[in-house]
Amino acid sequence: MAVSIDLSGRVAVVTGGTRGVGAGIARALLAAGADVVVCARRPPDHPVAAAGRTARFRALDVRDAFAVAEFFAWVRDAHGRLDVLVNNAGGSPYGLLAESGPRRAVRVVELNLIAPMTVALAAYEVMRDQEGGGSIVMIGSVSGTRPSPGTAAYGAAKAGLDNLARTLAVEWAPAIRVNTLVLGMVHTELAHLHYGDATGVAAVSRTVPLGRLADPAEAGDACVFLASPMAAYITGASLAVHGGGERPAFLAAARSPADPTPSTGPGAGGAG
């Protein structure tokens, strides 16, 4: 039986919604019928659209608390309400912590933890007293649940973001639900910056149990679910969309040239 989620009449904001994962989320919300506003520091190269509908764009630096407050006041005035916030804006360049220095680490934490908290607080002021409350989805990362060499500050911020979501879910219940979407590797238009050419993407894909990177649309589908009445009893949760995570390194390390198939018998991997 096919299940269709209808978000018609709902107003959604997606931060960093002009490209990559954010654009995929915005398109999924548009396809579900929501009125979508995307924000970023710069406008998209092409309008974010799906199902014959187009998201509105408004420039915003989520690190600017005053601008964030003005933005959500505009959303309330322009649309009358705010039903869904997807806190997606974030990211980090690669660099070992000791070599990158504390200033860059602070900037990364500001973008990936402090800014989403500021945005969530501004959205709360719109959602708190309206009929039906609202739903906030934090876009987390597997980097916040496992060691994150090369992006240490980013991983720490994402771990904090998940904790923040769980806490806000308690503080803002029952009117507002707050959940985290924990993403693994996603194949966006910027994938080559992280994984190299098609050969590199294919090699990285083989480390994922499902054998591929996620598509931004799949992150979008998960957000639509968390924002919908189907998730009405889900709050303070972390939904992993990572294709099974990462294949344990010991499976590859245990292979011998003569036998490329890892052992699957009792005690494999040292677990008795």
Residue pairs with C-beta under 8 A, 6 or more apart in sequence:
3 230
5 32
5 224
5 225
5 228
5 230
6 32
6 33
7 29
7 32
7 33
7 34
7 83
7 84
7 224
7 227
7 228
8 33
8 34
9 33
9 35
10 33
10 34
10 35
10 83
10 84
10 227
11 34
11 35
11 37
11 75
11 79
11 80
11 81
11 82
11 83
11 84
12 26
12 29
12 34
12 35
12 36
12 37
12 82
12 83
12 84
12 85
12 86
12 227
13 36
13 37
13 38
13 39
13 72
13 75
13 82
13 84
13 85
13 86
13 123
14 22
14 25
14 26
14 29
14 36
14 37
14 38
14 39
14 55
14 86
14 88
15 22
15 38
15 39
15 40
15 60
15 62
15 85
15 86
15 87
15 88
15 89
15 116
15 119
16 22
16 39
16 40
16 62
16 88
16 89
16 90
17 23
17 25
17 26
17 36
17 38
17 39
17 40
17 48
17 55
17 86
17 88
18 38
18 40
18 42
18 43
18 44
18 48
18 57
19 40
19 44
19 45
19 188
19 189
19 190
20 186
20 188
20 189
20 190
20 216
21 88
21 139
21 183
21 186
21 188
21 216
21 219
22 38
22 40
22 86
22 88
22 89
23 38
23 44
23 48
23 216
24 186
24 188
24 215
24 216
24 217
24 218
24 219
24 220
25 86
25 88
25 139
25 216
25 219
25 220
25 223
26 36
26 38
26 48
26 50
26 55
26 220
27 48
27 49
27 50
27 216
27 217
27 220
28 50
28 217
28 219
28 220
28 221
28 223
28 224
29 36
29 84
29 86
29 220
29 223
29 224
29 227
30 36
30 48
30 49
30 50
30 51
30 53
30 54
30 55
31 50
31 51
31 53
32 224
32 228
34 83
34 84
34 227
35 56
35 79
36 48
36 53
36 55
36 56
37 55
37 56
37 57
37 58
37 75
37 79
38 44
38 48
38 55
38 56
38 57
38 58
39 57
39 58
39 59
39 60
39 62
39 71
39 89
40 57
40 59
40 60
40 89
41 59
41 60
41 61
42 59
43 57
43 59
44 57
47 54
47 55
47 57
48 54
48 55
48 57
49 55
58 71
58 74
60 67
60 68
60 71
61 67
62 68
62 89
62 111
62 115
62 116
62 118
62 119
63 110
63 111
63 114
63 115
63 118
65 118
68 115
68 118
68 119
68 122
69 122
71 122
72 82
72 122
72 123
72 125
72 126
75 82
75 126
76 82
76 126
81 126
81 130
82 123
82 126
82 127
82 130
82 134
83 127
83 132
83 134
83 135
83 227
84 134
84 135
84 136
84 137
84 227
85 119
85 120
85 123
85 127
85 134
85 135
85 136
85 137
86 136
86 137
86 139
86 223
86 227
87 116
87 119
87 120
87 136
87 137
87 138
87 139
87 161
88 139
89 111
89 115
89 116
89 119
90 111
90 112
90 115
90 116
90 139
90 154
90 157
90 158
91 111
91 112
91 154
92 108
92 111
92 112
92 151
92 153
92 154
93 104
94 150
94 151
94 194
95 104
95 150
95 151
96 149
96 150
96 152
97 105
97 152
97 153
100 153
104 153
105 152
105 153
106 153
108 151
108 153
108 154
108 157
109 153
109 156
109 157
109 160
111 157
112 153
112 154
112 157
112 158
112 161
113 157
113 158
113 160
113 161
113 164
116 138
116 161
116 164
117 164
120 136
120 138
120 164
120 168
120 178
123 134
123 136
124 172
124 176
126 134
127 133
127 134
127 136
127 175
127 176
128 172
128 175
128 176
133 174
133 175
133 176
133 177
134 175
134 176
134 177
135 176
135 177
135 178
135 179
135 226
135 227
135 231
136 165
136 168
136 176
136 177
136 178
136 179
137 178
137 179
137 180
137 181
137 223
137 226
137 227
138 161
138 162
138 164
138 165
138 178
138 179
138 180
138 181
139 180
139 181
139 183
139 219
140 158
140 161
140 162
140 165
140 180
140 181
140 182
140 183
140 238
141 154
141 155
141 158
141 182
141 183
141 184
142 182
142 183
142 184
142 240
142 242
142 245
142 246
143 151
143 154
143 155
143 158
144 155
144 156
144 157
144 158
144 159
144 160
144 161
144 162
144 182
145 159
145 162
145 182
146 155
146 246
147 155
148 154
148 155
148 156
161 180
162 180
162 182
162 238
165 178
165 179
165 180
165 236
165 238
166 178
166 180
166 236
166 238
168 176
168 178
169 177
169 178
169 179
169 235
169 236
170 236
172 178
173 235
177 226
177 231
177 232
177 234
177 235
178 235
178 236
179 226
179 231
179 234
179 235
179 236
179 237
179 238
179 239
180 237
180 238
180 239
181 219
181 222
181 223
181 226
181 238
181 239
181 241
182 238
182 239
182 240
182 241
182 242
183 214
183 219
183 241
183 242
184 208
184 213
184 214
184 240
184 241
184 242
184 243
184 245
184 246
185 194
185 195
185 204
185 208
185 213
185 214
185 242
185 243
186 213
186 214
186 215
186 216
186 219
187 201
187 212
187 213
187 214
187 215
187 216
188 216
191 201
191 213
192 200
192 201
195 201
195 203
195 204
201 213
204 213
205 211
205 212
205 213
206 247
207 246
207 247
208 242
208 243
208 244
208 245
208 246
208 247
209 243
209 244
209 245
209 247
210 243
210 244
211 243
212 243
213 243
214 241
214 242
214 243
218 241
219 241
222 239
222 241
225 231
226 234
226 239
248 269
250 269
250 270
251 262
251 269
252 262
254 262
254 263
254 268
254 269
255 261
255 262
262 268
